[in-house]
């Protein structure tokens, strides 16, 4: 069979080496530009990444306490948006232990709140924002807060999606809808990889006999699994994405370098050995979680700030 030709104006078969038009030349130029830019930026990112690693090493020589708050924005009956601290974590890094304590403060913990008497701790943000929340946590734990991170739901979902999801063994069927909070949870039990949207439902679900206490334990399991995912691949690109997410969604006084330190810390520690997860001990009292003072002291004893810690802290 004779090959098809381009008609009367040409005898060249149309399936043989088409001529390069203006669009193809532009595309070729753009491809070369991308390659040149990548060749320049990649070594630069590697140098910056190495410099941040050195900075992280110096910062992690000192004790570091970070207060992490997850906000629950809901719509009241009058249509007004209200914010409470749905989740409270206190992260205490101690270089002499080479370990970080991750302490969950149940949202219904009954505490003494300056100017308001006894109240559940998640009301501190309603009454006095971050400042009152910080003062209340410091008084409760007897430890200073060095840095603060406020986590938006959108930031949480993006972070989980950034690492490709997190593998979790969902312990039960989870089905719950709360229109005022914009919450719809629909998870089947079993081992599965949760994307950002499903992971948010997993850590927010609390329709259990122990309510928030069971939910806090799930959050700890999820953080441990997330730390495992972060360990799998450390790249400059992932670091830049982390900083972008933090700048867009997080409320924090962490510098970009310190954000890297937090990321670096979780990628270097073994979730099973070097991250000590714990929930502040207590018992249910009416609708509150009444804390056990002596057990709390024993739990925090390894992380108490020593004179040497305070000296390092001031340097």
N, C-alpha and C positions, 0 to 999 in steps of 0.2 A: 504494500500500500504506500502511495506517495505521501510524504509528510505534508501537513497543512502549511500553506504559505500565507504571507501577509497581504495578498491581493496584487493588483496590477502595479502598485508603486514599489514593491520589493519582492525579491525572490527568496529572501532569507526565511527559513522556517520560524514560526512564532515561538516554538518551544526551545529554541537555541539562544542562550545568552542574551536576554533582553537588554536594551540600552539603558544606562543609568540616567534617570531624569533628575530634575531639580529637587523633588521631594526626597529621593533616595540619597542625593548628595548631602542634603541638610541632615537627614537621619544619621548618615555616616559621620558627619562632623560632630553631631550631638553625642554619639557613642564614644568617639575619641575624647571629647571633652570630659565625659563622665569618667573614663579610664584615667585621664591625666589628673583629674581632681581627686579620684580615689587614691591614686599613687602618691599624691602629696599629703592627703589627710590621714591616711592609715598610719604612717610612721609618726605623725604628730600626735594622734590619739594614743598610740603606744607609749610615747614619751610622757604625755600628760598622765596616763594611767599609772605608769611606774612612779611618777612623782607623787601621786595621790596615795599610792601604797606606802611610800616612805612617810608621808604625813600621817597616815593612819597608824603606822607603827608607833610614832611619837605620841599621838593622842591616847592610844590604848595603853600607854605606860602609866596613865593616871586613872583613878576611879571615875566612873561616869554613871550618873543616874538620869534616866529619861522617862518622863511621864507621857504616856500615849493614851489619847482619848479618842474614842469612836463616837461620832455624834448621831443621834436619832432625831431627825426632823419630822415632825408630824403636824397635821392640820387640826386645830381645835374646832369645836362646834361653831364658834364665831368666825371661822375662816382664817384666824391668825396662825402664822407659822411659829412653832415653839421648838427650842433645841434643848435636849438633855444629853448627858453623857451616857450613852447606851452601853459603852464598854470602857473600862479603865484598866490599863496595864502600867506597872511600874517596873522598868528594866534597870537592874543594878549590875554594872560591869566592875569586877574587882581583879586587877592585874595579878595580885599576889596569889589568887586562887586559880587564875586562868579560866574563869568561869563567869557566866552571867546568870543572875537570878531574874526570872520573869514572873512577877507576882500579879495575879488577877485580884482586883478589888470588886467584889460583887456589887452591882449597882444599887441594891437595896440595903447595903450595909448601914447600920444605925451608928451615926457618929456625932460628936459634939462639933457644931459648926458655929464659928465666931459670929455673934450677933443674932443667931437664929435658934440657939439651943440644940436639942437633939433632933436630927433629921436624917433621912436617907441620903447617902453621899451623892447620888446623881442629881439632887436638887441644888447642889453648890453652884453648878454652872448657870442654872436658871436665876438664882439670886445674885450671884456676883461674878459670873463669867469665869475666865481662866484664873484670875488672881485668887478668888475665893476657893476655887477647886484646888489650886496648887497649895495654898496655905492649909487647907483641910487635910490633904494627903500627907504633907510634910509633918503635920502634928500627929496624924494617925500612925505613921510609920517611924517617926523619929529620924528621918533621913531627908537631906536636902534634894530639891529638884534642880538639876543643872540645865536640862534642856526639855523642850516640850514639842510634841507632835500631835496635831489634831487631824484625824483621818476622815476624809469625806468618803461616802459610799462609792462614788465614781472612781476615786483613787484606788480603793481596795480592788474593785473589779478590773481596772487597767493593770494593776500590779500582777494579779493572778493570771490574766491573759498574757502578760509579757513573758512569763516563765512557761507558757504553754499549758496552763492549768495545773491543778494539784490533785494527786491521787489520794483518795480518802475512802475508807470503808464506812459507808453511811450505816449507822447502827439500827435505824428503824425507818419505817415509812413516815415521811414528813409532808404533810399537806395542810397549808394554813394561808389565809388571806386576811390582810388588814388594809382596807382601802384608805383609811386616814393616814397611814404611814407609807402608802404606796408599796406595800409588801405582798408578794405572792410567792409562796414556797411550794414546790411540787417535786419531791425527790423520792426515788425508789431506794430500798435498802440494798446494800452490797458494795463491793469494791468497784470504784469507778473514778474517772478523771473529771473533776469539776472545773468548768470554766468560771469566769469572773462572776457572772450572774447567779449561777447555781451555788458557787462557794459563798456568796453573800447570804443566800437563803440558809445555807447550812450553819453558818456561824451566828445567825440571828434567831434561829428557831429555838423556842423555849417552852413549848407545850409538853412539859414533862412533870412527873410528880414532884421533883425537886426544883422545877422552874429554872431560874437563872443560874443556879449552882451547876446543874447538868449542862446548860448552855456554855458556861465558862470552861468546863472541862473539854467540851468540843472545840472551843476556840483555841485552847492550849494544844490539843492534838493537831489542829489545822496549822497553827504557827510552827510546830515542830516539823510537819510535812512540808510546809512552805520553805523552811530553812533548808530542808533536804533538797528541794528543787533548785534553790539558789546556789547550792554547792556544785551542781552538775556542770555548769558552764559559766565562767566569769569572762566577760568580754567588755572592751571599751564601749561597744555599741549598747550593750545592756545597761551599763553605767549611765551613759548619756540619756537613755530612755527613762531610767529611774529619776534622774535629776529633772527631766522634763515633766514627769508626772508630779513630782514634789512641788515644783514651781507653779503648776497649774491648779492643783487640787488641795495641797496640804496647807494647814496653818502650822507654822513652825518657826522657831528661832535657830534651827540648825543651819549652818553654812553649807554650801555645796560640798566642801571638803568633809564636813562632819556627816553629811548624808552618806557619802561614800564610806566613811568609817563604820557607820551602822550596817550598811550593806556588806562591807568587808568582814565585819565581826560575825555576822550570821553565816557567811560562806566559809569561814575558817573554823567555826566551832562544830563539834559533833553534837547533833540535837539530843542524842541519848545520853551523852556523858558530860558535855560542857554547858548545856542549857538546863538550869534547874527550874522547872515549872511548878508553881504552887498557887493554891487559892487561899486567901486569908481565912483562917479557921473560925468557925462559929456555929450557930444553930438558928433555926427559925424561931422567931418571936413575933407572933401576930403576922403582920405583912412585911416584917423586917428580917434582916440577917444580923443577929446580935453576935458581935465578935468576941472571941475568947482571948483576953489580954495576954495571959501567960504563954499560951501556945503560940501566939503571934510573936512574942518576944523571942522564944526559942527558934522559931522559923527564921527570923531576921538576924539572929545572932552572928552567923558567918559573914553577913554583909554590913554590919555596923561600921561606921566610919571611924577608923583609928586616928591617933595623932599623926602617924606617918601618912595616912590617906589625906588628911587635911593639909599637911605640908605640901604634898604633891599637887593637891587641888589648887593651892594658892600660887604655884609656880607659873 
